[in-house]
């Protein structure tokens, strides 16, 4: 009874506008923007599930890694063979790519031949299918007179789902498109092709890359448009790929750079994610398909199914009496009688209604004008839903790219191929409009693939060759920075030799081994208030340190920092020390201790020769200081004179020390085993407690058995002993420095120089065309522009290399993702070399201490300070590991200094006062 009323209701509506009738009937297919945004969000969730190693197995959208790591940059070149297997026929091609002709300059030439595939091969043995492909390849080589005397690189377009672990390997997941060849599912199809080529014989072919048609489409369009990072197929089937950040691709090792991911998005909805958007017609199409329950999205949008969806809708409407006066022909009941080509014809701008009438009449129907309008509108709604769903999927991909790159807006090109997109008159404009409406903040361009997947496969191979060639050249450039264990052992030996030579009273030595007149480290009994003065750069620091006996944790420290103006740094010595005295006066006022006669320690981080703990003759200024009448003078006397001139306060300057010794003392207060100090910052240096009997230089008549020696190890190599590991880039940095030929070890290891070494390497790589498309900017040619702090920032980067690109942008360098990876690699090579060299030097020091004491095994602590050690993400770890390997009989603990050299100066003063 209900059916009768329903039919009566529909008959009552027959006289109304036929399009409104269809709109009501197909309301579930008419998706508004809120629904499309919802579908897009669901697809983003499926993408994340497919990318994750934990959830990939259960994901319907497989997000298959393709191992394509770069789109073309226009520098690709070479001749390639290409095979394109994916339908009832396949193509063999020769593709010539001319260097420098890409990015909108043409330059790809192709010769091709199409070969049929007998139907029996589609369902026969896999080996027979590939033998046919191989024999056709050989035929092509003969017919086109392509020489068989040299090896030919070959690209293989294989348009079936595959799991790839490398670019030239792929396990077939499953066949589709009427292919059912036996024995290949789960097998490596590239290896199957290689074996077939070997069986055929007479060809020297290397299969370099296997890609699917979606990836090939992206690469084809990418050759002409550098912004093309997405590929889209809308044809018999549908799929999309895009360049994903490698750190998000769990199925592939590594986290730097990008990789093209083949989404296989046709399976979206296989897990029920689209159930509330699926209509009865979609369910009928799915039930009648070869793979029920699979490829749900594909069955809603692709050319293989749109015609059938239209037929089922028209059939249902006719049965309900809404079309053709209720007449249903046998042809209309027959599956496949309305094709996607018919859908496209019905929606033609001028002839659409005429075409609709002819199509319906061919189905033995007698349509009225209203019937034709209604059926055309059915076709429009079905195809419009298809473009809407594709737009929602694309919006998800573009949103992900935008978020990955941390951009508010993104300019991107989508490369498109497929018969539905190419032949349907309204499809492209509808798709473009909806994508731009869903993502108004993105600038999206659609580029039609002009040469199909074969050209793209050849370009994948060309890009792979370009990257491999660049990889070899970059490796050759960085190879001298990667020191072997044998080389590091030699550095350790040379450092040990230099330490021994410097302790002798006669003979030359590049390592100065300066006595510090510090005879012991703190023992915890130090107590009282001490003033510490710290001059080591553009800042001067005054500190008051209050030690409480036996209570290291309760040490109180107060300090104030003062700037040294440039005119003071480069004025007269009297002006400099008067400025320091003024700063001390201000600090004592600040602390309310102007009348206290405090013992003071003076940290003076410039090379000095000492004859006692409270004298230090300045050898030479560094770090931009040029104050006159200081070199060759005792800096303690100069400070005392300045205090007298001021006549406001009195100080007892007990000790002058450098920052390395101060660091050791500061850490020794926390750890009694600390007998070494290391600075790894703007400069580098080491001090350690040496046996007094080994020090031949006159150091007084102290009865205490040890003294701290300030090695000044940065001078190692000044005699040419490191020439075998010094690179041309180091030579350039040294010759451009303020002290050519001096401090060679320091120029390999310290923060003042590492950035400049990196700049020299980047300049060389760019001039060689391996970076920044060979474009050398004025900024890159500017000495000192690449600061060492950039190394720490770049090597810490985990945000899609955004920090690298930001820094390079500041330097006026327009970098690609690949450029950023190489820059990061250069930084890593230079900083790692610095760390291993410091580690080798430290191994020499700890082994010397162990042998001094006649021990089989030594436990010792190193107090460390310096921005390179503390802030660089890998320096400390690499240095420690190198020391461990090269000094296996020593257990070395590295203790970062908390208060640095200022607290150390106070401790030296306290220790010296106790001795007195």
C-alpha positions in Angstrom: 0.0 0.0 0.0 2.9 2.4 0.9 4.4 1.7 -2.5 1.2 2.8 -4.2 1.1 6.0 -2.3 4.7 6.6 -3.0 4.2 6.1 -6.8 1.1 8.4 -6.6 3.2 11.1 -4.9 5.9 10.8 -7.6 3.3 11.0 -10.4 1.9 14.2 -8.8 5.3 15.8 -9.3 5.7 14.9 -12.9 4.7 18.3 -14.2 7.3 20.2 -12.1 10.8 21.4 -13.2 12.6 18.1 -14.0 15.9 19.2 -12.4 14.2 19.8 -9.1 12.7 16.3 -9.3 16.2 14.9 -9.7 17.6 17.2 -7.0 15.2 15.7 -4.5 15.7 12.1 -5.7 19.5 12.5 -5.4 19.8 14.8 -2.5 22.3 12.4 -0.8 24.7 12.9 -3.7 24.5 16.7 -3.5 27.4 17.5 -1.1 27.7 21.0 0.5 30.9 22.5 1.7 30.5 21.6 5.3 30.2 17.9 4.3 33.2 18.2 2.0 35.2 19.7 4.9 34.1 16.8 7.0 35.2 14.3 4.3 38.5 16.1 4.0 39.2 15.9 7.7 38.4 12.2 7.7 40.8 11.6 4.8 43.5 13.5 6.7 43.0 11.1 9.6 43.3 8.1 7.2 46.5 9.6 5.8 48.0 9.8 9.3 47.0 6.3 10.0 48.6 5.1 6.8 51.9 6.9 7.5 52.2 5.5 11.0 54.1 2.2 11.4 51.7 1.3 14.2 48.5 1.7 12.3 49.5 1.1 8.7 48.5 -2.5 8.6 45.0 -1.7 9.5 44.8 1.5 7.4 42.6 1.5 4.3 44.6 4.3 2.7 48.1 2.6 2.5 50.2 5.7 1.9 52.9 3.7 0.1 56.5 5.2 0.1 57.8 5.5 -3.5 61.4 6.3 -2.7 61.2 9.3 -5.1 63.0 11.9 -3.1 63.0 14.9 -5.4 61.0 16.5 -8.2 63.0 17.7 -11.3 65.0 20.9 -11.0 65.7 21.4 -14.6 69.3 20.1 -14.5 68.4 16.5 -15.4 69.9 15.1 -18.6 70.5 11.8 -20.4 68.8 9.2 -22.6 66.5 6.6 -21.0 64.4 3.7 -22.1 60.9 3.5 -20.6 58.3 0.8 -20.3 54.7 1.7 -19.5 52.6 -1.3 -18.3 49.1 -0.6 -16.9 46.4 -1.4 -19.4 45.4 -3.7 -22.3 48.4 -2.4 -24.2 51.8 -1.2 -23.2 54.4 1.2 -24.5 58.1 1.2 -25.0 59.8 4.5 -25.3 63.1 6.2 -25.8 63.2 9.5 -23.8 65.9 12.1 -24.2 66.2 14.8 -21.5 68.3 17.8 -22.4 70.1 19.4 -19.5 69.0 22.9 -18.5 65.9 22.7 -20.7 63.3 22.0 -17.9 61.3 24.4 -15.8 59.2 25.8 -18.6 61.8 25.4 -21.3 60.8 22.1 -22.9 63.7 19.7 -23.6 62.2 16.2 -23.5 62.0 14.2 -26.8 60.3 10.9 -27.0 60.0 8.1 -29.5 57.5 5.4 -28.7 55.8 2.3 -29.9 52.7 0.6 -28.5 52.5 -3.1 -28.3 49.3 -5.2 -27.7 49.1 -7.7 -24.9 47.2 -10.9 -25.9 44.4 -11.5 -23.4 45.7 -15.0 -22.6 48.8 -13.4 -21.1 46.7 -11.3 -18.7 45.5 -14.4 -17.0 48.5 -16.7 -17.7 51.9 -17.1 -16.1 53.6 -14.0 -14.8 56.9 -15.1 -16.5 55.2 -15.3 -19.9 53.7 -11.8 -19.5 57.2 -10.4 -18.7 58.8 -12.4 -21.5 56.4 -10.7 -23.9 57.3 -7.3 -22.4 61.1 -8.0 -22.7 60.8 -9.3 -26.3 58.9 -6.2 -27.2 61.6 -4.1 -25.7 64.3 -5.9 -27.8 62.1 -5.4 -30.9 61.9 -1.7 -30.1 65.7 -1.4 -29.8 66.2 -3.0 -33.2 63.5 -1.1 -35.0 64.8 2.3 -33.7 68.4 1.4 -34.3 69.3 2.0 -30.7 72.8 0.7 -30.0 73.2 -2.5 -28.0 76.8 -1.8 -27.2 76.3 0.4 -24.1 74.2 0.1 -21.0 70.8 1.7 -21.1 69.1 3.0 -18.0 65.4 2.0 -18.0 62.4 3.4 -16.2 59.4 1.1 -15.5 55.9 2.6 -15.1 53.9 -0.1 -13.4 50.4 1.1 -12.5 49.4 -1.4 -9.9 49.7 -1.2 -6.1 53.2 -2.1 -5.0 55.2 -1.9 -1.7 58.6 -0.4 -2.4 61.6 -0.6 -0.2 63.9 1.1 -2.8 63.3 3.0 -6.0 64.1 0.0 -8.1 62.2 -2.7 -6.2 58.5 -3.3 -5.7 56.4 -6.1 -4.4 53.1 -6.5 -6.1 50.3 -6.0 -3.6 47.5 -7.1 -6.0 46.5 -7.0 -9.6 43.7 -4.8 -11.0 42.3 -3.7 -14.4 41.6 -7.3 -15.6 45.2 -8.4 -14.9 45.4 -11.8 -13.2 48.8 -13.1 -14.2 49.9 -15.9 -11.8 52.9 -16.2 -9.6 53.7 -12.5 -9.2 51.6 -11.3 -6.3 53.9 -10.6 -3.3 57.0 -10.8 -5.7 59.4 -8.1 -6.8 58.2 -7.1 -10.3 61.4 -5.3 -11.1 63.4 -8.5 -10.5 60.8 -10.4 -12.6 61.5 -7.9 -15.4 65.3 -8.2 -15.0 65.0 -12.0 -15.2 62.9 -11.7 -18.4 65.4 -9.4 -20.0 68.2 -11.9 -19.1 66.2 -14.8 -20.7 65.6 -12.7 -23.8 69.3 -11.8 -24.1 71.1 -9.4 -26.4 70.4 -6.3 -24.3 72.4 -4.4 -21.7 69.7 -2.7 -19.7 69.7 -1.5 -16.1 66.3 -1.0 -14.4 66.9 2.1 -12.3 63.4 3.1 -11.2 59.8 1.7 -10.9 57.0 4.2 -10.5 53.2 4.2 -10.8 51.3 6.5 -13.2 50.4 9.0 -10.5 54.0 9.6 -9.5 55.0 9.8 -13.1 52.3 12.4 -13.7 53.7 14.6 -10.9 57.2 14.3 -12.2 56.1 15.1 -15.8 54.5 18.3 -14.7 57.3 19.0 -12.2 59.8 19.2 -15.1 58.0 22.3 -16.3 56.8 23.7 -12.9 59.0 23.7 -9.8 56.0 24.1 -7.6 54.5 20.8 -8.7 54.5 18.6 -5.5 51.2 16.7 -6.1 50.1 14.2 -8.8 46.5 13.3 -9.5 44.9 10.7 -11.7 41.2 10.9 -12.6 40.6 8.4 -15.3 39.4 4.8 -15.4 40.8 4.7 -11.8 41.8 7.5 -9.4 44.8 8.1 -7.2 46.9 10.9 -5.8 50.5 11.3 -4.6 52.4 14.1 -3.0 55.8 15.0 -1.5 55.6 14.2 2.2 58.2 15.1 4.9 60.3 12.0 5.4 60.2 12.3 9.1 56.5 11.4 8.9 57.0 8.3 6.8 57.5 5.7 9.4 58.0 2.9 6.9 61.2 4.4 5.7 64.3 5.0 7.8 65.6 8.6 8.0 63.9 11.9 8.9 65.5 14.5 6.6 64.1 15.6 3.3 61.0 14.5 1.5 59.6 11.5 -0.3 56.7 11.1 -2.7 53.9 9.1 -1.1 51.5 7.2 -3.3 48.3 7.5 -1.2 46.3 4.8 -3.1 43.3 6.9 -2.1 40.8 4.8 -4.1 40.5 2.6 -1.0 39.3 5.5 1.2 36.1 4.2 2.8 37.0 0.5 2.7 36.9 0.6 6.5 33.5 2.3 6.6 34.7 5.9 6.9 32.3 7.0 4.1 29.3 4.9 5.1 27.1 7.9 5.9 27.9 9.3 2.4 27.3 6.1 0.4 24.0 5.8 -1.5 22.0 2.7 -2.5 23.4 3.2 -6.0 27.0 3.1 -4.7 26.1 -0.1 -2.8 24.7 -1.7 -6.0 27.8 -0.8 -8.0 30.1 -2.2 -5.3 28.1 -5.4 -5.0 28.3 -6.0 -8.8 32.0 -5.3 -9.0 35.0 -7.7 -9.1 36.1 -6.6 -5.7 33.1 -5.9 -3.4 33.9 -3.9 -0.3 37.2 -2.6 -1.9 38.1 0.7 -3.5 35.0 2.5 -2.2 36.1 6.0 -3.1 37.3 4.9 -6.6 33.8 3.5 -7.2 32.2 6.8 -6.3 34.5 9.0 -8.5 36.4 7.2 -11.2 35.6 6.8 -14.9 35.2 3.0 -14.6 32.0 3.5 -12.5 30.4 6.9 -13.2 28.4 5.6 -16.3 27.2 2.7 -14.3 26.1 4.9 -11.4 24.1 7.1 -13.9 22.5 4.0 -15.4 21.4 2.7 -12.0 19.9 6.1 -11.0 18.0 6.4 -14.4 16.8 2.8 -14.1 15.4 3.4 -10.6 13.7 6.6 -11.6 12.2 4.9 -14.6 10.9 2.0 -12.5 9.3 4.6 -10.2 7.6 6.2 -13.1 9.7 9.4 -12.8 11.1 8.9 -16.3 9.9 7.6 -19.7 6.4 7.2 -18.5 7.6 4.3 -16.4 9.0 2.4 -19.5 12.1 0.4 -18.8 14.0 -1.1 -21.8 16.1 -4.3 -21.7 19.1 -2.2 -22.7 18.6 0.1 -19.7 18.6 -3.0 -17.5 21.9 -4.1 -18.9 25.1 -3.4 -17.0 27.7 -1.2 -18.8 25.2 0.2 -21.3 25.9 3.8 -20.1 29.6 4.6 -20.1 31.6 7.5 -18.7 32.1 8.7 -22.3 28.3 9.0 -22.5 28.3 11.0 -19.2 30.8 13.4 -20.7 28.8 13.7 -24.0 25.6 14.4 -22.1 27.2 17.3 -20.3 28.6 19.1 -23.4 27.9 22.8 -23.3 26.0 23.1 -26.6 25.1 19.6 -27.7 24.5 18.0 -24.3 20.7 17.6 -24.6 21.0 16.4 -28.2 23.6 13.9 -27.1 21.4 12.8 -24.2 18.5 12.2 -26.5 20.6 10.1 -28.9 22.1 8.0 -26.0 18.6 7.3 -24.6 17.2 6.4 -28.0 20.1 4.0 -28.5 18.9 2.3 -25.3 15.5 1.7 -26.9 13.8 4.5 -24.9 11.5 7.3 -26.1 12.4 10.3 -24.0 10.5 13.5 -23.8 12.3 16.8 -23.6 11.8 16.8 -19.8 13.3 13.2 -19.7 16.4 14.5 -21.5 16.8 17.4 -19.1 16.3 15.1 -16.1 18.8 12.5 -17.3 21.3 15.2 -18.2 20.9 16.5 -14.6 21.4 13.0 -13.2 24.7 12.9 -15.1 25.6 16.3 -13.8 25.0 15.4 -10.1 26.9 12.1 -10.4 29.9 13.7 -12.0 29.7 16.8 -9.8 29.8 14.5 -6.7 32.9 12.9 -8.2 34.7 16.2 -8.6 33.6 17.3 -5.1 35.0 14.2 -3.5 38.3 14.5 -5.4 38.4 18.2 -4.3 37.9 17.1 -0.6 40.8 14.6 -0.9 43.0 17.2 -2.6 42.1 19.7 0.1 43.3 17.2 2.7 46.6 16.7 0.9 47.2 20.4 0.4 46.3 21.2 4.0 48.8 18.5 5.2 51.6 20.0 3.0 50.8 23.5 4.3 50.9 22.3 7.9 54.1 20.2 7.3 55.8 23.3 6.0 54.4 25.5 8.8 53.0 28.0 6.3 49.9 30.1 6.5 49.6 30.0 2.7 51.2 27.8 0.1 51.8 28.1 -3.6 51.5 24.7 -5.2 50.9 23.0 -8.6 48.9 19.8 -9.0 49.9 17.7 -12.0 46.8 15.9 -13.5 46.2 13.1 -15.9 43.4 10.8 -16.7 40.6 10.4 -19.4 37.8 11.7 -17.1 39.7 14.9 -16.4 40.7 15.3 -20.0 37.5 14.5 -21.8 34.7 15.6 -19.5 33.8 19.2 -20.5 32.9 20.5 -17.0 35.0 18.3 -14.7 38.3 20.4 -14.5 36.6 23.8 -13.9 34.3 22.3 -11.2 37.2 20.6 -9.4 39.4 23.7 -9.5 36.6 25.9 -8.2 35.8 23.7 -5.3 39.4 23.2 -4.2 39.9 26.9 -4.2 36.7 27.4 -2.3 37.8 24.9 0.4 41.3 26.3 0.6 41.0 30.1 -0.1 44.4 30.7 1.5 46.3 28.4 -1.0 47.4 29.4 -4.5 46.7 26.2 -6.4 47.5 25.7 -10.1 46.4 22.6 -12.1 48.8 21.5 -14.8 47.7 18.9 -17.4 50.3 16.2 -18.0 51.1 16.4 -21.7 53.1 13.3 -22.2 51.6 10.8 -19.7 53.4 8.5 -17.4 56.3 7.4 -19.6 58.0 10.8 -19.6 57.5 11.0 -15.9 59.1 7.6 -15.3 62.1 8.6 -17.4 62.3 11.8 -15.3 62.2 9.8 -12.1 65.2 7.9 -13.4 66.9 11.2 -14.5 66.3 12.7 -11.1 67.6 9.5 -9.4 70.8 9.8 -11.6 71.2 13.5 -10.8 70.8 12.8 -7.1 73.3 9.9 -7.2 75.8 12.0 -9.1 75.4 14.8 -6.7 75.7 12.4 -3.8 79.0 11.1 -5.1 80.4 14.6 -5.6 79.2 15.8 -2.1 80.7 12.7 -0.5 84.0 13.4 -2.3 84.0 17.0 -1.1 83.2 16.0 2.6 85.5 12.9 2.6 88.5 14.8 4.0 86.5 15.9 7.0 85.6 12.3 7.9 88.7 11.2 9.8 89.4 7.5 10.2 90.4 5.9 13.5 94.0 5.6 12.2 94.0 9.4 11.5 92.7 10.2 14.9 95.2 7.9 16.6 97.9 9.9 14.8 96.4 13.2 16.1 96.5 11.7 19.6 100.1 10.7 19.2 101.1 14.2 17.8 99.2 15.9 20.7 101.1 13.7 23.2 104.4 14.6 21.5 103.5 18.3 21.7 102.6 18.1 25.4 105.9 16.4 26.2 107.9 18.9 24.2 106.1 21.9 25.8 107.1 20.8 29.3 110.8 20.9 28.4 112.8 24.0 29.1 114.6 23.9 25.8 113.6 23.2 22.2 110.7 24.4 20.1 107.1 23.5 20.9 103.8 24.6 19.3 102.0 23.7 22.5 103.2 26.2 25.1 102.4 24.3 28.3 102.3 27.4 30.5 102.6 27.0 34.2 99.6 28.4 36.1 101.1 28.2 39.6 97.9 26.5 40.8 99.2 23.6 42.9 96.1 21.9 43.9 92.3 21.7 43.4 89.8 22.6 46.1 89.2 20.1 48.9 85.9 21.4 50.2 87.4 23.3 53.2 87.4 26.6 51.4 85.4 29.3 53.1 84.9 33.0 53.2 84.1 35.8 50.8 86.1 36.4 47.6 85.9 38.8 44.7 86.3 37.4 41.2 86.9 39.6 38.2 86.4 38.0 34.7 87.7 39.6 31.5 87.5 37.4 28.4 85.6 39.3 25.7 83.3 42.2 25.1 81.9 41.8 28.6 83.5 42.2 32.0 82.0 40.4 35.0 82.4 41.1 38.7 81.4 38.4 41.1 81.2 38.0 44.9 81.4 34.4 45.9 80.8 33.3 49.5 82.0 29.7 50.3 80.7 28.0 53.4 83.0 25.4 54.8 82.1 21.9 53.8 78.8 23.0 52.2 79.4 23.1 48.4 75.7 23.3 47.7 75.2 26.4 49.8 77.8 28.5 48.0 76.3 32.0 47.4 77.3 33.9 44.2 76.4 37.4 43.2 77.5 39.0 39.9 77.0 41.9 37.6 77.9 42.2 33.9 79.5 45.3 32.3 80.0 46.0 28.6 83.5 47.0 27.3 82.9 49.7 24.7 84.8 49.3 21.4 86.7 52.6 22.0 87.9 51.2 25.3 88.9 47.8 23.8 91.0 49.6 21.2 92.1 52.6 23.2 95.0 52.9 25.6 95.8 50.3 28.3 95.4 52.9 31.0 91.8 53.6 29.8 91.0 50.0 29.7 92.1 49.2 33.2 90.6 52.5 34.5 87.3 51.3 33.1 87.7 47.9 34.8 88.4 49.7 38.1 85.3 51.8 37.6 83.2 48.6 37.1 84.6 47.0 40.2 83.9 50.2 42.2 80.3 50.1 40.9 79.9 46.5 41.9 81.3 47.0 45.4 78.8 49.9 45.8 76.0 47.6 44.5 77.0 45.0 47.1 77.6 47.6 49.9 81.1 46.4 50.4 83.2 49.4 49.3 85.2 49.4 52.6 85.9 45.7 52.7 89.5 44.6 51.9 88.6 41.5 49.9 91.0 38.9 48.4 90.4 38.8 44.6 91.0 36.5 41.7 91.4 37.9 38.2 90.3 35.7 35.3 92.2 37.1 32.3 91.5 34.9 29.2 94.3 36.1 27.0 97.7 34.4 26.5 99.9 35.2 29.4 103.3 34.1 30.7 103.3 33.7 34.5 106.2 33.6 36.9 103.9 33.4 40.0 100.2 33.0 40.7 99.7 36.7 41.0 101.6 37.9 37.9 100.8 37.5 34.3 102.6 39.1 31.3 100.3 39.6 28.3 101.8 37.9 25.3 99.3 39.2 22.7 95.7 40.5 22.5 93.1 38.4 20.8 89.3 38.6 20.4 89.3 42.2 19.0 91.2 43.8 21.8 94.0 46.2 20.7 94.5 48.4 23.8 98.0 50.0 23.6 100.9 49.6 26.0 99.6 46.3 27.4 101.5 43.5 25.6 104.7 42.6 27.4 103.3 44.1 30.7 102.0 42.5 33.9 98.2 42.8 33.8 97.9 42.4 37.6 100.2 45.4 38.1 98.2 47.4 35.6 95.0 46.7 37.5 96.5 47.5 40.8 97.7 50.8 39.4 94.2 51.6 38.1 92.8 50.9 41.6 95.3 53.2 43.2 94.5 56.0 40.7 90.8 55.7 41.6 91.6 55.7 45.3 88.1 54.5 46.4 88.7 51.0 47.5 91.4 48.5 48.0 91.8 44.9 46.7 94.2 42.1 47.5 94.7 40.5 44.0 95.9 37.0 45.0 95.7 35.2 41.6 95.5 35.7 37.9 94.2 32.7 35.9 92.8 32.0 32.5 89.3 30.7 31.9 90.4 27.1 31.4 92.0 26.8 34.8 89.0 28.6 36.3 86.7 26.1 34.8 88.7 23.1 36.2 88.7 24.7 39.7 85.0 25.4 39.6 84.1 21.8 38.7 86.7 20.4 41.1 84.8 22.1 43.9 81.9 19.8 43.0 83.9 16.7 42.0 87.2 15.9 43.7 88.3 13.8 40.7 88.2 16.8 38.4 91.8 17.5 37.4 91.3 18.7 33.8 89.7 21.8 32.4 88.4 22.0 28.8 87.1 25.1 26.9 85.2 24.3 23.7 83.6 27.6 22.6 84.7 30.5 20.6 88.3 29.3 21.3 89.5 26.0 22.6 92.0 25.0 25.3 92.8 22.4 27.9 94.6 22.5 31.3 95.4 19.6 33.6 97.3 18.7 36.8 100.8 17.7 35.8 103.4 16.1 38.0 105.8 18.8 39.0 108.8 16.6 38.3 107.9 16.6 34.6 108.0 20.4 34.3 111.5 21.4 33.3 110.6 25.1 33.1 111.4 27.1 36.2 108.3 27.2 38.4 109.5 27.9 41.9 110.5 25.7 44.8 107.1 24.3 45.6 107.1 21.1 47.5 103.6 20.1 46.4 103.9 17.4 43.7 101.5 18.8 41.1 100.8 22.0 39.2 98.1 22.9 36.8 99.5 23.4 33.3 97.6 25.6 30.8 98.5 23.7 27.6 97.3 26.3 25.0 96.8 23.3 22.7 95.3 25.3 19.9 98.8 25.8 18.6 99.1 22.1 17.6 99.9 21.9 13.9 101.6 25.3 13.7 104.7 23.3 12.7 102.9 21.5 9.9 102.2 18.3 11.9 98.5 18.4 10.9 99.0 19.1 7.2 97.8 15.6 6.2 94.3 16.3 7.6 94.0 20.0 6.7 91.7 20.6 3.8 91.8 23.4 1.1 88.9 25.0 3.0 91.0 25.1 6.2 93.9 26.7 4.3 91.6 29.4 2.9 90.2 30.1 6.4 93.7 30.3 7.9 95.1 32.6 5.2 92.1 35.0 5.7 92.5 35.0 9.5 94.3 37.6 11.7 97.1 35.2 12.5 97.9 33.1 9.4 99.9 29.9 10.2 99.1 30.1 13.9 96.6 28.2 16.1 96.0 25.6 13.4 94.3 23.1 15.8 92.1 25.8 17.1 91.0 26.8 13.6 89.9 23.2 13.0 88.0 22.9 16.3 86.7 26.2 17.7 83.5 28.1 17.3 85.3 31.2 16.0 86.2 29.3 12.7 83.7 26.5 12.1 81.1 28.7 10.5 83.7 30.1 8.1 84.9 26.6 7.2 81.3 25.7 6.4 80.9 28.8 4.2 84.0 27.9 2.2 82.6 24.4 1.6 79.2 25.8 0.6 80.8 28.3 -1.8 82.8 25.5 -3.5 79.7 23.2 -3.8 77.7 26.1 -5.3 80.4 27.0 -7.8 80.3 23.4 -8.8 76.6 23.5 -9.4 75.8 21.2 -6.6 73.9 23.7 -4.4 71.5 26.6 -5.0 71.3 25.9 -8.7 74.9 27.1 -9.0 73.9 30.7 -8.0 76.6 32.3 -5.9 75.2 35.3 -4.0 77.2 38.2 -2.7 76.2 37.2 0.9 77.7 33.7 0.4 81.0 35.4 -0.7 81.1 37.5 2.4 83.6 36.2 5.1 82.1 35.7 8.5 78.5 35.7 7.3 77.9 32.1 8.3 78.1 32.3 12.1 79.0 29.2 14.1 75.8 29.4 16.0 74.0 28.4 12.8 75.7 25.0 13.0 74.0 24.3 16.3 70.6 25.6 15.0 70.8 23.7 11.8 71.9 20.4 13.3 69.2 20.6 16.0 66.5 21.1 13.3 63.6 18.7 13.3 61.0 20.9 11.7 61.0 19.8 8.0 64.4 21.6 7.6 62.5 24.9 8.1 65.2 26.3 10.3 67.8 25.5 7.7 65.8 27.2 5.0 65.1 30.2 7.2 68.8 30.7 7.9 69.7 30.3 4.2 66.9 32.8 3.3 68.5 35.3 5.7 71.7 34.8 3.7 69.9 35.5 0.5 70.0 31.9 -0.6 66.9 30.4 -2.2 67.2 26.8 -1.2 65.3 23.7 -2.1 64.7 20.8 0.3 67.7 19.0 -1.2 69.9 22.0 -0.8 68.9 22.2 2.9 69.8 18.6 3.4 73.3 19.1 1.9 73.9 22.3 4.0 73.0 20.3 7.1 75.3 17.5 6.1 78.2 20.0 5.6 77.6 21.5 9.0 77.5 18.0 10.5 80.8 17.0 8.8 82.6 20.2 10.0 81.3 20.1 13.6 81.9 16.3 13.9 85.5 16.7 12.8 86.0 19.4 15.4 84.5 17.1 18.1 86.6 14.1 17.2 89.8 16.1 17.1 89.1 17.5 20.6 88.3 13.9 21.6 91.7 12.7 20.2 93.5 15.5 22.1 91.6 14.7 25.3 92.6 11.0 24.9 96.3 12.1 24.7 95.9 14.2 28.0 94.2 11.5 30.0 96.6 8.8 28.9 99.5 11.0 29.9 98.0 11.5 33.4 97.4 7.7 33.7 101.0 6.9 32.7 102.4 9.7 34.9 100.8 7.9 37.9 101.8 4.4 36.8 98.1 3.2 36.6 96.5 0.5 34.6 93.2 2.3 34.8 92.4 5.9 35.5 89.1 7.5 36.7 89.1 11.2 36.1 86.7 14.1 35.6 86.9 16.9 33.0 85.3 20.3 33.8 83.9 21.8 30.6 82.7 25.2 29.5 82.0 26.8 26.2 79.0 27.4 23.9 80.1 24.8 21.3 80.2 22.0 23.9 77.0 23.1 25.8 74.8 24.2 22.9 75.7 22.1 19.9 73.4 19.1 19.8 76.0 16.4 19.1 79.5 17.9 19.9 79.7 16.7 23.5 78.5 13.2 22.7 81.0 12.8 19.8 83.9 14.2 21.8 83.2 11.9 24.7 82.8 8.8 22.5 86.1 9.6 20.7 88.0 10.0 24.0 86.6 6.7 25.2 87.6 4.7 22.1 91.1 6.3 21.9 91.9 6.0 25.6 90.2 2.7 26.6 92.1 2.4 29.9 90.6 5.7 31.2 87.1 6.2 32.5 86.5 9.9 31.8 83.5 11.9 33.2 82.7 15.2 31.6 81.2 17.8 34.0 79.7 21.0 32.5 80.7 24.0 34.5 77.8 25.8 36.1 79.4 29.1 37.1 82.3 29.0 34.8 85.6 30.7 35.2 84.5 33.5 37.6 83.7 31.0 40.5 87.0 29.2 39.6 89.0 32.4 40.0 87.5 32.8 43.5 88.3 29.2 44.3 91.9 29.7 43.2 92.1 32.7 45.4 90.7 30.7 48.3 93.1 27.8 47.8 96.1 30.2 47.4 95.1 32.1 50.7 94.8 28.8 52.5 98.3 27.8 51.3 99.6 31.2 52.5 
